[in-house]
Amino acid sequence: MKLGFLALLSVSTTLVGCIPKIEVAAPKEPITINMNVKVDHDITIKADPEVERLIKQRQAEKTPEKMQAPGQTTTKSAN
């Protein structure tokens, strides 16, 4: 009986010593990822026809006379 117990103890001790050890460690050098990427954007804006008309109207109204600073007066020369 002692011999069987001793054999079982030695086999189990041997098996416990063979358990694999897994270790996770960070690399010593940084990881470098080189990517050649070309980004191309095309933006299209659609506006309501009434809004387009209003924008064109306001752009037509912008003249140098209306763009001057407040308080300035326009002098017209009589030629």
mmCIF file of the N, C-alpha and C atoms, coordinates in Angstrom:
data_MODEL
# 
_entry.id   MODEL 
# 
loop_
_atom_site.group_PDB 
_atom_site.id 
_atom_site.type_symbol 
_atom_site.label_atom_id 
_atom_site.label_alt_id 
_atom_site.label_comp_id 
_atom_site.label_asym_id 
_atom_site.label_entity_id 
_atom_site.label_seq_id 
_atom_site.pdbx_PDB_ins_code 
_atom_site.Cartn_x 
_atom_site.Cartn_y 
_atom_site.Cartn_z 
_atom_site.occupancy 
_atom_site.B_iso_or_equiv 
_atom_site.pdbx_formal_charge 
_atom_site.auth_seq_id 
_atom_site.auth_comp_id 
_atom_site.auth_asym_id 
_atom_site.auth_atom_id 
_atom_site.pdbx_PDB_model_num 
ATOM 1   N N  . MET A 1 1  ? 0.815   -1.169  0.000   1.00 0.00 ? 1  MET A N  1 
ATOM 2   C CA . MET A 1 1  ? 0.000   0.000   0.000   1.00 0.00 ? 1  MET A CA 1 
ATOM 3   C C  . MET A 1 1  ? 0.872   1.250   0.000   1.00 0.00 ? 1  MET A C  1 
ATOM 4   N N  . LYS A 1 2  ? 1.945   1.239   0.769   1.00 0.00 ? 2  LYS A N  1 
ATOM 5   C CA . LYS A 1 2  ? 2.847   2.376   0.804   1.00 0.00 ? 2  LYS A CA 1 
ATOM 6   C C  . LYS A 1 2  ? 3.514   2.587   -0.536  1.00 0.00 ? 2  LYS A C  1 
ATOM 7   N N  . LEU A 1 3  ? 3.781   1.494   -1.228  1.00 0.00 ? 3  LEU A N  1 
ATOM 8   C CA . LEU A 1 3  ? 4.446   1.584   -2.523  1.00 0.00 ? 3  LEU A CA 1 
ATOM 9   C C  . LEU A 1 3  ? 3.526   2.243   -3.552  1.00 0.00 ? 3  LEU A C  1 
ATOM 10  N N  . GLY A 1 4  ? 2.262   1.915   -3.527  1.00 0.00 ? 4  GLY A N  1 
ATOM 11  C CA . GLY A 1 4  ? 1.294   2.506   -4.450  1.00 0.00 ? 4  GLY A CA 1 
ATOM 12  C C  . GLY A 1 4  ? 1.088   3.987   -4.170  1.00 0.00 ? 4  GLY A C  1 
ATOM 13  N N  . PHE A 1 5  ? 1.032   4.324   -2.885  1.00 0.00 ? 5  PHE A N  1 
ATOM 14  C CA . PHE A 1 5  ? 0.870   5.721   -2.501  1.00 0.00 ? 5  PHE A CA 1 
ATOM 15  C C  . PHE A 1 5  ? 2.097   6.540   -2.888  1.00 0.00 ? 5  PHE A C  1 
ATOM 16  N N  . LEU A 1 6  ? 3.262   5.961   -2.709  1.00 0.00 ? 6  LEU A N  1 
ATOM 17  C CA . LEU A 1 6  ? 4.503   6.615   -3.066  1.00 0.00 ? 6  LEU A CA 1 
ATOM 18  C C  . LEU A 1 6  ? 4.606   6.816   -4.575  1.00 0.00 ? 6  LEU A C  1 
ATOM 19  N N  . ALA A 1 7  ? 4.170   5.815   -5.345  1.00 0.00 ? 7  ALA A N  1 
ATOM 20  C CA . ALA A 1 7  ? 4.190   5.906   -6.808  1.00 0.00 ? 7  ALA A CA 1 
ATOM 21  C C  . ALA A 1 7  ? 3.216   6.984   -7.273  1.00 0.00 ? 7  ALA A C  1 
ATOM 22  N N  . LEU A 1 8  ? 2.031   7.020   -6.678  1.00 0.00 ? 8  LEU A N  1 
ATOM 23  C CA . LEU A 1 8  ? 1.026   8.031   -7.036  1.00 0.00 ? 8  LEU A CA 1 
ATOM 24  C C  . LEU A 1 8  ? 1.532   9.429   -6.689  1.00 0.00 ? 8  LEU A C  1 
ATOM 25  N N  . LEU A 1 9  ? 2.176   9.568   -5.560  1.00 0.00 ? 9  LEU A N  1 
ATOM 26  C CA . LEU A 1 9  ? 2.716   10.856  -5.153  1.00 0.00 ? 9  LEU A CA 1 
ATOM 27  C C  . LEU A 1 9  ? 3.827   11.328  -6.085  1.00 0.00 ? 9  LEU A C  1 
ATOM 28  N N  . SER A 1 10 ? 4.688   10.441  -6.510  1.00 0.00 ? 10 SER A N  1 
ATOM 29  C CA . SER A 1 10 ? 5.786   10.830  -7.407  1.00 0.00 ? 10 SER A CA 1 
ATOM 30  C C  . SER A 1 10 ? 5.262   11.167  -8.801  1.00 0.00 ? 10 SER A C  1 
ATOM 31  N N  . VAL A 1 11 ? 4.267   10.435  -9.286  1.00 0.00 ? 11 VAL A N  1 
ATOM 32  C CA . VAL A 1 11 ? 3.692   10.729  -10.606 1.00 0.00 ? 11 VAL A CA 1 
ATOM 33  C C  . VAL A 1 11 ? 2.968   12.078  -10.579 1.00 0.00 ? 11 VAL A C  1 
ATOM 34  N N  . SER A 1 12 ? 2.192   12.324  -9.539  1.00 0.00 ? 12 SER A N  1 
ATOM 35  C CA . SER A 1 12 ? 1.460   13.598  -9.465  1.00 0.00 ? 12 SER A CA 1 
ATOM 36  C C  . SER A 1 12 ? 2.425   14.778  -9.310  1.00 0.00 ? 12 SER A C  1 
ATOM 37  N N  . THR A 1 13 ? 3.496   14.614  -8.575  1.00 0.00 ? 13 THR A N  1 
ATOM 38  C CA . THR A 1 13 ? 4.495   15.662  -8.425  1.00 0.00 ? 13 THR A CA 1 
ATOM 39  C C  . THR A 1 13 ? 5.176   15.955  -9.758  1.00 0.00 ? 13 THR A C  1 
ATOM 40  N N  . THR A 1 14 ? 5.438   14.914  -10.519 1.00 0.00 ? 14 THR A N  1 
ATOM 41  C CA . THR A 1 14 ? 6.060   15.085  -11.832 1.00 0.00 ? 14 THR A CA 1 
ATOM 42  C C  . THR A 1 14 ? 5.104   15.824  -12.780 1.00 0.00 ? 14 THR A C  1 
ATOM 43  N N  . LEU A 1 15 ? 3.824   15.479  -12.745 1.00 0.00 ? 15 LEU A N  1 
ATOM 44  C CA . LEU A 1 15 ? 2.855   16.128  -13.621 1.00 0.00 ? 15 LEU A CA 1 
ATOM 45  C C  . LEU A 1 15 ? 2.628   17.599  -13.249 1.00 0.00 ? 15 LEU A C  1 
ATOM 46  N N  . VAL A 1 16 ? 2.648   17.916  -11.982 1.00 0.00 ? 16 VAL A N  1 
ATOM 47  C CA . VAL A 1 16 ? 2.463   19.298  -11.541 1.00 0.00 ? 16 VAL A CA 1 
ATOM 48  C C  . VAL A 1 16 ? 3.646   20.152  -11.998 1.00 0.00 ? 16 VAL A C  1 
ATOM 49  N N  . GLY A 1 17 ? 4.808   19.619  -12.047 1.00 0.00 ? 17 GLY A N  1 
ATOM 50  C CA . GLY A 1 17 ? 5.997   20.336  -12.489 1.00 0.00 ? 17 GLY A CA 1 
ATOM 51  C C  . GLY A 1 17 ? 5.993   20.607  -13.986 1.00 0.00 ? 17 GLY A C  1 
ATOM 52  N N  . CYS A 1 18 ? 5.130   19.949  -14.763 1.00 0.00 ? 18 CYS A N  1 
ATOM 53  C CA . CYS A 1 18 ? 5.090   20.104  -16.219 1.00 0.00 ? 18 CYS A CA 1 
ATOM 54  C C  . CYS A 1 18 ? 3.980   21.043  -16.692 1.00 0.00 ? 18 CYS A C  1 
ATOM 55  N N  . ILE A 1 19 ? 3.379   21.795  -15.786 1.00 0.00 ? 19 ILE A N  1 
ATOM 56  C CA . ILE A 1 19 ? 2.313   22.719  -16.195 1.00 0.00 ? 19 ILE A CA 1 
ATOM 57  C C  . ILE A 1 19 ? 2.956   23.865  -16.971 1.00 0.00 ? 19 ILE A C  1 
ATOM 58  N N  . PRO A 1 20 ? 2.455   24.144  -18.184 1.00 0.00 ? 20 PRO A N  1 
ATOM 59  C CA . PRO A 1 20 ? 3.059   25.218  -18.985 1.00 0.00 ? 20 PRO A CA 1 
ATOM 60  C C  . PRO A 1 20 ? 2.762   26.585  -18.364 1.00 0.00 ? 20 PRO A C  1 
ATOM 61  N N  . LYS A 1 21 ? 3.721   27.467  -18.476 1.00 0.00 ? 21 LYS A N  1 
ATOM 62  C CA . LYS A 1 21 ? 3.582   28.815  -17.942 1.00 0.00 ? 21 LYS A CA 1 
ATOM 63  C C  . LYS A 1 21 ? 3.429   29.778  -19.114 1.00 0.00 ? 21 LYS A C  1 
ATOM 64  N N  . ILE A 1 22 ? 2.364   30.559  -19.108 1.00 0.00 ? 22 ILE A N  1 
ATOM 65  C CA . ILE A 1 22 ? 2.104   31.520  -20.180 1.00 0.00 ? 22 ILE A CA 1 
ATOM 66  C C  . ILE A 1 22 ? 2.366   32.916  -19.626 1.00 0.00 ? 22 ILE A C  1 
ATOM 67  N N  . GLU A 1 23 ? 3.175   33.681  -20.329 1.00 0.00 ? 23 GLU A N  1 
ATOM 68  C CA . GLU A 1 23 ? 3.516   35.026  -19.889 1.00 0.00 ? 23 GLU A CA 1 
ATOM 69  C C  . GLU A 1 23 ? 3.258   36.015  -21.018 1.00 0.00 ? 23 GLU A C  1 
ATOM 70  N N  . VAL A 1 24 ? 2.596   37.113  -20.700 1.00 0.00 ? 24 VAL A N  1 
ATOM 71  C CA . VAL A 1 24 ? 2.320   38.167  -21.676 1.00 0.00 ? 24 VAL A CA 1 
ATOM 72  C C  . VAL A 1 24 ? 3.154   39.380  -21.278 1.00 0.00 ? 24 VAL A C  1 
ATOM 73  N N  . ALA A 1 25 ? 3.963   39.851  -22.209 1.00 0.00 ? 25 ALA A N  1 
ATOM 74  C CA . ALA A 1 25 ? 4.822   41.003  -21.929 1.00 0.00 ? 25 ALA A CA 1 
ATOM 75  C C  . ALA A 1 25 ? 4.788   41.960  -23.113 1.00 0.00 ? 25 ALA A C  1 
ATOM 76  N N  . ALA A 1 26 ? 4.935   43.241  -22.830 1.00 0.00 ? 26 ALA A N  1 
ATOM 77  C CA . ALA A 1 26 ? 4.966   44.256  -23.885 1.00 0.00 ? 26 ALA A CA 1 
ATOM 78  C C  . ALA A 1 26 ? 6.309   44.190  -24.607 1.00 0.00 ? 26 ALA A C  1 
ATOM 79  N N  . PRO A 1 27 ? 6.306   44.484  -25.920 1.00 0.00 ? 27 PRO A N  1 
ATOM 80  C CA . PRO A 1 27 ? 7.574   44.474  -26.649 1.00 0.00 ? 27 PRO A CA 1 
ATOM 81  C C  . PRO A 1 27 ? 8.479   45.618  -26.195 1.00 0.00 ? 27 PRO A C  1 
ATOM 82  N N  . LYS A 1 28 ? 9.766   45.428  -26.355 1.00 0.00 ? 28 LYS A N  1 
ATOM 83  C CA . LYS A 1 28 ? 10.731  46.455  -25.933 1.00 0.00 ? 28 LYS A CA 1 
ATOM 84  C C  . LYS A 1 28 ? 10.789  47.612  -26.920 1.00 0.00 ? 28 LYS A C  1 
ATOM 85  N N  . GLU A 1 29 ? 10.531  47.342  -28.196 1.00 0.00 ? 29 GLU A N  1 
ATOM 86  C CA . GLU A 1 29 ? 10.511  48.388  -29.222 1.00 0.00 ? 29 GLU A CA 1 
ATOM 87  C C  . GLU A 1 29 ? 9.056   48.730  -29.538 1.00 0.00 ? 29 GLU A C  1 
ATOM 88  N N  . PRO A 1 30 ? 8.780   49.986  -29.863 1.00 0.00 ? 30 PRO A N  1 
ATOM 89  C CA . PRO A 1 30 ? 7.397   50.349  -30.188 1.00 0.00 ? 30 PRO A CA 1 
ATOM 90  C C  . PRO A 1 30 ? 6.946   49.704  -31.505 1.00 0.00 ? 30 PRO A C  1 
ATOM 91  N N  . ILE A 1 31 ? 5.673   49.460  -31.599 1.00 0.00 ? 31 ILE A N  1 
ATOM 92  C CA . ILE A 1 31 ? 5.102   48.892  -32.816 1.00 0.00 ? 31 ILE A CA 1 
ATOM 93  C C  . ILE A 1 31 ? 4.891   50.035  -33.806 1.00 0.00 ? 31 ILE A C  1 
ATOM 94  N N  . THR A 1 32 ? 5.405   49.894  -35.014 1.00 0.00 ? 32 THR A N  1 
ATOM 95  C CA . THR A 1 32 ? 5.285   50.917  -36.042 1.00 0.00 ? 32 THR A CA 1 
ATOM 96  C C  . THR A 1 32 ? 4.410   50.378  -37.166 1.00 0.00 ? 32 THR A C  1 
ATOM 97  N N  . ILE A 1 33 ? 3.408   51.164  -37.542 1.00 0.00 ? 33 ILE A N  1 
ATOM 98  C CA . ILE A 1 33 ? 2.522   50.789  -38.642 1.00 0.00 ? 33 ILE A CA 1 
ATOM 99  C C  . ILE A 1 33 ? 2.642   51.870  -39.706 1.00 0.00 ? 33 ILE A C  1 
ATOM 100 N N  . ASN A 1 34 ? 3.131   51.507  -40.868 1.00 0.00 ? 34 ASN A N  1 
ATOM 101 C CA . ASN A 1 34 ? 3.255   52.458  -41.975 1.00 0.00 ? 34 ASN A CA 1 
ATOM 102 C C  . ASN A 1 34 ? 2.074   52.258  -42.914 1.00 0.00 ? 34 ASN A C  1 
ATOM 103 N N  . MET A 1 35 ? 1.313   53.328  -43.120 1.00 0.00 ? 35 MET A N  1 
ATOM 104 C CA . MET A 1 35 ? 0.165   53.246  -44.014 1.00 0.00 ? 35 MET A CA 1 
ATOM 105 C C  . MET A 1 35 ? 0.229   54.404  -45.004 1.00 0.00 ? 35 MET A C  1 
ATOM 106 N N  . ASN A 1 36 ? 0.101   54.095  -46.261 1.00 0.00 ? 36 ASN A N  1 
ATOM 107 C CA . ASN A 1 36 ? 0.005   55.119  -47.296 1.00 0.00 ? 36 ASN A CA 1 
ATOM 108 C C  . ASN A 1 36 ? -1.474  55.279  -47.619 1.00 0.00 ? 36 ASN A C  1 
ATOM 109 N N  . VAL A 1 37 ? -2.042  56.378  -47.168 1.00 0.00 ? 37 VAL A N  1 
ATOM 110 C CA . VAL A 1 37 ? -3.474  56.597  -47.326 1.00 0.00 ? 37 VAL A CA 1 
ATOM 111 C C  . VAL A 1 37 ? -3.695  57.924  -48.026 1.00 0.00 ? 37 VAL A C  1 
ATOM 112 N N  . LYS A 1 38 ? -4.544  57.901  -49.036 1.00 0.00 ? 38 LYS A N  1 
ATOM 113 C CA . LYS A 1 38 ? -4.922  59.134  -49.722 1.00 0.00 ? 38 LYS A CA 1 
ATOM 114 C C  . LYS A 1 38 ? -6.398  59.371  -49.418 1.00 0.00 ? 38 LYS A C  1 
ATOM 115 N N  . VAL A 1 39 ? -6.692  60.526  -48.836 1.00 0.00 ? 39 VAL A N  1 
ATOM 116 C CA . VAL A 1 39 ? -8.056  60.873  -48.502 1.00 0.00 ? 39 VAL A CA 1 
ATOM 117 C C  . VAL A 1 39 ? -8.508  61.954  -49.473 1.00 0.00 ? 39 VAL A C  1 
ATOM 118 N N  . ASP A 1 40 ? -9.608  61.693  -50.163 1.00 0.00 ? 40 ASP A N  1 
ATOM 119 C CA . ASP A 1 40 ? -10.133 62.631  -51.144 1.00 0.00 ? 40 ASP A CA 1 
ATOM 120 C C  . ASP A 1 40 ? -11.600 62.870  -50.806 1.00 0.00 ? 40 ASP A C  1 
ATOM 121 N N  . HIS A 1 41 ? -11.971 64.136  -50.628 1.00 0.00 ? 41 HIS A N  1 
ATOM 122 C CA . HIS A 1 41 ? -13.338 64.469  -50.268 1.00 0.00 ? 41 HIS A CA 1 
ATOM 123 C C  . HIS A 1 41 ? -14.003 65.238  -51.397 1.00 0.00 ? 41 HIS A C  1 
ATOM 124 N N  . ASP A 1 42 ? -15.252 64.956  -51.608 1.00 0.00 ? 42 ASP A N  1 
ATOM 125 C CA . ASP A 1 42 ? -16.068 65.693  -52.564 1.00 0.00 ? 42 ASP A CA 1 
ATOM 126 C C  . ASP A 1 42 ? -17.373 66.007  -51.851 1.00 0.00 ? 42 ASP A C  1 
ATOM 127 N N  . ILE A 1 43 ? -17.616 67.290  -51.599 1.00 0.00 ? 43 ILE A N  1 
ATOM 128 C CA . ILE A 1 43 ? -18.794 67.692  -50.845 1.00 0.00 ? 43 ILE A CA 1 
ATOM 129 C C  . ILE A 1 43 ? -19.767 68.375  -51.792 1.00 0.00 ? 43 ILE A C  1 
ATOM 130 N N  . THR A 1 44 ? -20.983 67.888  -51.804 1.00 0.00 ? 44 THR A N  1 
ATOM 131 C CA . THR A 1 44 ? -22.032 68.453  -52.636 1.00 0.00 ? 44 THR A CA 1 
ATOM 132 C C  . THR A 1 44 ? -23.156 68.936  -51.725 1.00 0.00 ? 44 THR A C  1 
ATOM 133 N N  . ILE A 1 45 ? -23.556 70.179  -51.917 1.00 0.00 ? 45 ILE A N  1 
ATOM 134 C CA . ILE A 1 45 ? -24.626 70.748  -51.107 1.00 0.00 ? 45 ILE A CA 1 
ATOM 135 C C  . ILE A 1 45 ? -25.808 71.031  -52.018 1.00 0.00 ? 45 ILE A C  1 
ATOM 136 N N  . LYS A 1 46 ? -26.951 70.500  -51.634 1.00 0.00 ? 46 LYS A N  1 
ATOM 137 C CA . LYS A 1 46 ? -28.171 70.772  -52.382 1.00 0.00 ? 46 LYS A CA 1 
ATOM 138 C C  . LYS A 1 46 ? -29.024 71.715  -51.551 1.00 0.00 ? 46 LYS A C  1 
ATOM 139 N N  . ALA A 1 47 ? -29.548 72.745  -52.213 1.00 0.00 ? 47 ALA A N  1 
ATOM 140 C CA . ALA A 1 47 ? -30.382 73.715  -51.513 1.00 0.00 ? 47 ALA A CA 1 
ATOM 141 C C  . ALA A 1 47 ? -31.732 73.794  -52.217 1.00 0.00 ? 47 ALA A C  1 
ATOM 142 N N  . ASP A 1 48 ? -32.705 74.197  -51.458 1.00 0.00 ? 48 ASP A N  1 
ATOM 143 C CA . ASP A 1 48 ? -34.042 74.416  -51.988 1.00 0.00 ? 48 ASP A CA 1 
ATOM 144 C C  . ASP A 1 48 ? -33.957 75.524  -53.040 1.00 0.00 ? 48 ASP A C  1 
ATOM 145 N N  . PRO A 1 49 ? -34.713 75.443  -54.142 1.00 0.00 ? 49 PRO A N  1 
ATOM 146 C CA . PRO A 1 49 ? -34.647 76.489  -55.183 1.00 0.00 ? 49 PRO A CA 1 
ATOM 147 C C  . PRO A 1 49 ? -34.914 77.890  -54.636 1.00 0.00 ? 49 PRO A C  1 
ATOM 148 N N  . GLU A 1 50 ? -35.793 78.021  -53.648 1.00 0.00 ? 50 GLU A N  1 
ATOM 149 C CA . GLU A 1 50 ? -36.077 79.339  -53.078 1.00 0.00 ? 50 GLU A CA 1 
ATOM 150 C C  . GLU A 1 50 ? -34.859 79.867  -52.318 1.00 0.00 ? 50 GLU A C  1 
ATOM 151 N N  . VAL A 1 51 ? -34.148 78.971  -51.635 1.00 0.00 ? 51 VAL A N  1 
ATOM 152 C CA . VAL A 1 51 ? -32.944 79.374  -50.911 1.00 0.00 ? 51 VAL A CA 1 
ATOM 153 C C  . VAL A 1 51 ? -31.861 79.793  -51.904 1.00 0.00 ? 51 VAL A C  1 
ATOM 154 N N  . GLU A 1 52 ? -31.706 79.060  -52.999 1.00 0.00 ? 52 GLU A N  1 
ATOM 155 C CA . GLU A 1 52 ? -30.732 79.426  -54.028 1.00 0.00 ? 52 GLU A CA 1 
ATOM 156 C C  . GLU A 1 52 ? -31.044 80.809  -54.594 1.00 0.00 ? 52 GLU A C  1 
ATOM 157 N N  . ARG A 1 53 ? -32.322 81.086  -54.835 1.00 0.00 ? 53 ARG A N  1 
ATOM 158 C CA . ARG A 1 53 ? -32.728 82.388  -55.360 1.00 0.00 ? 53 ARG A CA 1 
ATOM 159 C C  . ARG A 1 53 ? -32.398 83.484  -54.354 1.00 0.00 ? 53 ARG A C  1 
ATOM 160 N N  . LEU A 1 54 ? -32.637 83.231  -53.059 1.00 0.00 ? 54 LEU A N  1 
ATOM 161 C CA . LEU A 1 54 ? -32.352 84.210  -52.024 1.00 0.00 ? 54 LEU A CA 1 
ATOM 162 C C  . LEU A 1 54 ? -30.848 84.470  -51.904 1.00 0.00 ? 54 LEU A C  1 
ATOM 163 N N  . ILE A 1 55 ? -30.040 83.434  -52.010 1.00 0.00 ? 55 ILE A N  1 
ATOM 164 C CA . ILE A 1 55 ? -28.583 83.603  -51.951 1.00 0.00 ? 55 ILE A CA 1 
ATOM 165 C C  . ILE A 1 55 ? -28.098 84.438  -53.128 1.00 0.00 ? 55 ILE A C  1 
ATOM 166 N N  . LYS A 1 56 ? -28.579 84.143  -54.333 1.00 0.00 ? 56 LYS A N  1 
ATOM 167 C CA . LYS A 1 56 ? -28.178 84.908  -55.516 1.00 0.00 ? 56 LYS A CA 1 
ATOM 168 C C  . LYS A 1 56 ? -28.615 86.363  -55.398 1.00 0.00 ? 56 LYS A C  1 
ATOM 169 N N  . GLN A 1 57 ? -29.812 86.577  -54.846 1.00 0.00 ? 57 GLN A N  1 
ATOM 170 C CA . GLN A 1 57 ? -30.324 87.937  -54.679 1.00 0.00 ? 57 GLN A CA 1 
ATOM 171 C C  . GLN A 1 57 ? -29.447 88.720  -53.706 1.00 0.00 ? 57 GLN A C  1 
ATOM 172 N N  . ARG A 1 58 ? -29.078 88.105  -52.608 1.00 0.00 ? 58 ARG A N  1 
ATOM 173 C CA . ARG A 1 58 ? -28.257 88.796  -51.606 1.00 0.00 ? 58 ARG A CA 1 
ATOM 174 C C  . ARG A 1 58 ? -26.845 89.048  -52.118 1.00 0.00 ? 58 ARG A C  1 
ATOM 175 N N  . GLN A 1 59 ? -26.309 88.126  -52.932 1.00 0.00 ? 59 GLN A N  1 
ATOM 176 C CA . GLN A 1 59 ? -24.984 88.351  -53.511 1.00 0.00 ? 59 GLN A CA 1 
ATOM 177 C C  . GLN A 1 59 ? -25.027 89.507  -54.499 1.00 0.00 ? 59 GLN A C  1 
ATOM 178 N N  . ALA A 1 60 ? -26.130 89.635  -55.235 1.00 0.00 ? 60 ALA A N  1 
ATOM 179 C CA . ALA A 1 60 ? -26.271 90.728  -56.189 1.00 0.00 ? 60 ALA A CA 1 
ATOM 180 C C  . ALA A 1 60 ? -26.424 92.065  -55.461 1.00 0.00 ? 60 ALA A C  1 
ATOM 181 N N  . GLU A 1 61 ? -27.018 92.054  -54.271 1.00 0.00 ? 61 GLU A N  1 
ATOM 182 C CA . GLU A 1 61 ? -27.207 93.277  -53.507 1.00 0.00 ? 61 GLU A CA 1 
ATOM 183 C C  . GLU A 1 61 ? -25.903 93.790  -52.908 1.00 0.00 ? 61 GLU A C  1 
ATOM 184 N N  . LYS A 1 62 ? -24.920 92.923  -52.719 1.00 0.00 ? 62 LYS A N  1 
ATOM 185 C CA . LYS A 1 62 ? -23.653 93.336  -52.116 1.00 0.00 ? 62 LYS A CA 1 
ATOM 186 C C  . LYS A 1 62 ? -22.853 94.132  -53.142 1.00 0.00 ? 62 LYS A C  1 
ATOM 187 N N  . THR A 1 63 ? -22.784 95.417  -52.890 1.00 0.00 ? 63 THR A N  1 
ATOM 188 C CA . THR A 1 63 ? -22.009 96.301  -53.754 1.00 0.00 ? 63 THR A CA 1 
ATOM 189 C C  . THR A 1 63 ? -21.002 97.018  -52.873 1.00 0.00 ? 63 THR A C  1 
ATOM 190 N N  . PRO A 1 64 ? -19.992 97.645  -53.440 1.00 0.00 ? 64 PRO A N  1 
ATOM 191 C CA . PRO A 1 64 ? -19.024 98.369  -52.609 1.00 0.00 ? 64 PRO A CA 1 
ATOM 192 C C  . PRO A 1 64 ? -19.673 99.428  -51.727 1.00 0.00 ? 64 PRO A C  1 
ATOM 193 N N  . GLU A 1 65 ? -20.778 100.064 -52.172 1.00 0.00 ? 65 GLU A N  1 
ATOM 194 C CA . GLU A 1 65 ? -21.449 101.071 -51.366 1.00 0.00 ? 65 GLU A CA 1 
ATOM 195 C C  . GLU A 1 65 ? -22.026 100.456 -50.099 1.00 0.00 ? 65 GLU A C  1 
ATOM 196 N N  . LYS A 1 66 ? -22.598 99.286  -50.208 1.00 0.00 ? 66 LYS A N  1 
ATOM 197 C CA . LYS A 1 66 ? -23.222 98.652  -49.052 1.00 0.00 ? 66 LYS A CA 1 
ATOM 198 C C  . LYS A 1 66 ? -22.202 97.957  -48.167 1.00 0.00 ? 66 LYS A C  1 
ATOM 199 N N  . MET A 1 67 ? -20.987 97.784  -48.624 1.00 0.00 ? 67 MET A N  1 
ATOM 200 C CA . MET A 1 67 ? -19.967 97.084  -47.867 1.00 0.00 ? 67 MET A CA 1 
ATOM 201 C C  . MET A 1 67 ? -19.128 98.050  -47.024 1.00 0.00 ? 67 MET A C  1 
ATOM 202 N N  . GLN A 1 68 ? -19.366 99.369  -47.090 1.00 0.00 ? 68 GLN A N  1 
ATOM 203 C CA . GLN A 1 68 ? -18.532 100.293 -46.351 1.00 0.00 ? 68 GLN A CA 1 
ATOM 204 C C  . GLN A 1 68 ? -18.908 100.296 -44.865 1.00 0.00 ? 68 GLN A C  1 
ATOM 205 N N  . ALA A 1 69 ? -17.984 100.826 -44.074 1.00 0.00 ? 69 ALA A N  1 
ATOM 206 C CA . ALA A 1 69 ? -18.155 100.825 -42.628 1.00 0.00 ? 69 ALA A CA 1 
ATOM 207 C C  . ALA A 1 69 ? -19.296 101.757 -42.240 1.00 0.00 ? 69 ALA A C  1 
ATOM 208 N N  . PRO A 1 70 ? -19.944 101.501 -41.113 1.00 0.00 ? 70 PRO A N  1 
ATOM 209 C CA . PRO A 1 70 ? -21.039 102.372 -40.663 1.00 0.00 ? 70 PRO A CA 1 
ATOM 210 C C  . PRO A 1 70 ? -20.519 103.785 -40.372 1.00 0.00 ? 70 PRO A C  1 
ATOM 211 N N  . GLY A 1 71 ? -21.303 104.772 -40.732 1.00 0.00 ? 71 GLY A N  1 
ATOM 212 C CA . GLY A 1 71 ? -20.915 106.162 -40.487 1.00 0.00 ? 71 GLY A CA 1 
ATOM 213 C C  . GLY A 1 71 ? -20.193 106.802 -41.656 1.00 0.00 ? 71 GLY A C  1 
ATOM 214 N N  . GLN A 1 72 ? -19.721 106.015 -42.608 1.00 0.00 ? 72 GLN A N  1 
ATOM 215 C CA . GLN A 1 72 ? -19.056 106.578 -43.782 1.00 0.00 ? 72 GLN A CA 1 
ATOM 216 C C  . GLN A 1 72 ? -20.109 107.027 -44.772 1.00 0.00 ? 72 GLN A C  1 
ATOM 217 N N  . THR A 1 73 ? -19.820 108.111 -45.433 1.00 0.00 ? 73 THR A N  1 
ATOM 218 C CA . THR A 1 73 ? -20.756 108.602 -46.459 1.00 0.00 ? 73 THR A CA 1 
ATOM 219 C C  . THR A 1 73 ? -20.105 108.478 -47.815 1.00 0.00 ? 73 THR A C  1 
ATOM 220 N N  . THR A 1 74 ? -20.916 108.278 -48.797 1.00 0.00 ? 74 THR A N  1 
ATOM 221 C CA . THR A 1 74 ? -20.427 108.143 -50.159 1.00 0.00 ? 74 THR A CA 1 
ATOM 222 C C  . THR A 1 74 ? -20.539 109.490 -50.833 1.00 0.00 ? 74 THR A C  1 
ATOM 223 N N  . THR A 1 75 ? -19.422 109.929 -51.413 1.00 0.00 ? 75 THR A N  1 
ATOM 224 C CA . THR A 1 75 ? -19.444 111.184 -52.141 1.00 0.00 ? 75 THR A CA 1 
ATOM 225 C C  . THR A 1 75 ? -19.372 110.877 -53.632 1.00 0.00 ? 75 THR A C  1 
ATOM 226 N N  . LYS A 1 76 ? -20.279 111.495 -54.342 1.00 0.00 ? 76 LYS A N  1 
ATOM 227 C CA . LYS A 1 76 ? -20.282 111.300 -55.791 1.00 0.00 ? 76 LYS A CA 1 
ATOM 228 C C  . LYS A 1 76 ? -19.729 112.563 -56.423 1.00 0.00 ? 76 LYS A C  1 
ATOM 229 N N  . SER A 1 77 ? -18.791 112.359 -57.303 1.00 0.00 ? 77 SER A N  1 
ATOM 230 C CA . SER A 1 77 ? -18.204 113.527 -57.971 1.00 0.00 ? 77 SER A CA 1 
ATOM 231 C C  . SER A 1 77 ? -18.998 113.844 -59.231 1.00 0.00 ? 77 SER A C  1 
ATOM 232 N N  . ALA A 1 78 ? -19.218 115.117 -59.467 1.00 0.00 ? 78 ALA A N  1 
ATOM 233 C CA . ALA A 1 78 ? -19.954 115.549 -60.645 1.00 0.00 ? 78 ALA A CA 1 
ATOM 234 C C  . ALA A 1 78 ? -18.947 115.837 -61.746 1.00 0.00 ? 78 ALA A C  1 
ATOM 235 N N  . ASN A 1 79 ? -18.881 114.996 -62.727 1.00 0.00 ? 79 ASN A N  1 
ATOM 236 C CA . ASN A 1 79 ? -17.956 115.211 -63.858 1.00 0.00 ? 79 ASN A CA 1 
ATOM 237 C C  . ASN A 1 79 ? -18.670 115.763 -65.025 1.00 0.00 ? 79 ASN A C  1 
# 
